[in-house]
Amino acid sequence: MSLLDELDLDPDHARRLAAELLRSGEVRTPPPPSLIDGPGLHRFRTAATAAIAASLRRGERAGERACELAESSYSSISAYEFSDAGLAARLGRL
């Protein structure tokens, strides 16, 4: 028997993991810090501001994706439970 012949899933544990994933995706990044200003720092501030903005955008996209994956996980868990209950009911009728 291979590992793919049997599915052993703990729906409660899977739901807890999905909830944790959802919470992690909902964490919002604080606004970027104020950068010092002074002579000769214009190019540095421009580059640092662009880097911070890009990092914040990537963080937001990662959070959105985590929320999508959590919702998909919830749907998959529900489908698994529905299929399992249906199979159990059919087997009980034999």
Beta strands, then each sheet from edge to edge (+ up, - down):
end
